[in-house]
Amino acid sequence: MLQVLECDEAGAVTATYTQTPVSPSDGRETTRIDTIHPTNPKRPWQRGLDVFLPAGYPHSVTDDYTS
């Protein structure tokens, strides 16, 4: 099984891709890719605010960012 993590610029996981073997009835072995999103999705207003803030805010910026 193969897993690939997708992260934003701040290092937060945005998605996990998992390769899973599938054995169809014709005997040919194939694979499928499943996408798993984090279990704590942001609320709509938080996603809208993310457009105007740096990735990973407030953890990704220095103390002098807001001054």
C-alpha positions in Angstrom: 0.0 0.0 0.0 1.3 3.4 -0.9 0.3 6.7 0.8 1.1 10.2 -0.2 0.4 13.3 2.0 -0.5 16.6 0.5 0.5 19.6 2.7 0.1 23.3 2.4 3.0 25.8 2.7 2.8 25.7 6.5 3.0 21.9 6.6 -0.6 21.2 7.5 -2.0 18.1 5.8 -4.7 19.0 3.3 -5.2 15.5 1.9 -4.0 11.9 2.0 -3.9 9.7 -1.1 -3.9 6.0 -0.6 -3.3 3.4 -3.3 -5.3 0.2 -2.7 -5.1 -3.0 -4.7 -8.3 -4.2 -6.3 -8.9 -7.7 -7.6 -11.7 -7.7 -10.1 -13.6 -10.8 -11.1 -11.6 -11.2 -14.4 -8.4 -11.9 -12.4 -6.4 -8.8 -13.5 -5.0 -7.0 -10.5 -5.5 -3.2 -10.6 -5.3 -0.4 -8.1 -7.4 2.5 -7.1 -6.5 5.8 -5.5 -8.6 7.0 -2.5 -8.5 10.6 -1.3 -8.9 11.2 2.4 -9.5 14.8 3.6 -8.8 15.9 7.2 -11.7 15.2 9.6 -11.8 18.8 10.9 -12.9 20.8 7.9 -12.9 24.6 8.3 -16.1 26.5 8.4 -17.1 28.6 5.4 -16.1 31.9 7.0 -12.7 30.4 7.9 -12.1 29.3 4.3 -13.1 32.8 3.1 -10.6 34.4 5.5 -7.8 32.1 4.3 -7.8 33.9 1.0 -6.5 37.0 2.6 -4.0 35.4 5.1 -0.7 33.6 4.6 -0.8 29.8 4.7 -0.8 28.5 8.2 -1.6 31.8 9.8 -1.0 32.6 12.7 1.7 29.9 13.2 3.5 30.6 10.0 4.2 34.3 10.6 6.6 36.2 12.8 5.5 38.4 15.7 6.1 41.6 13.7 3.6 40.5 11.0 0.6 42.3 12.4 2.3 45.4 13.6 
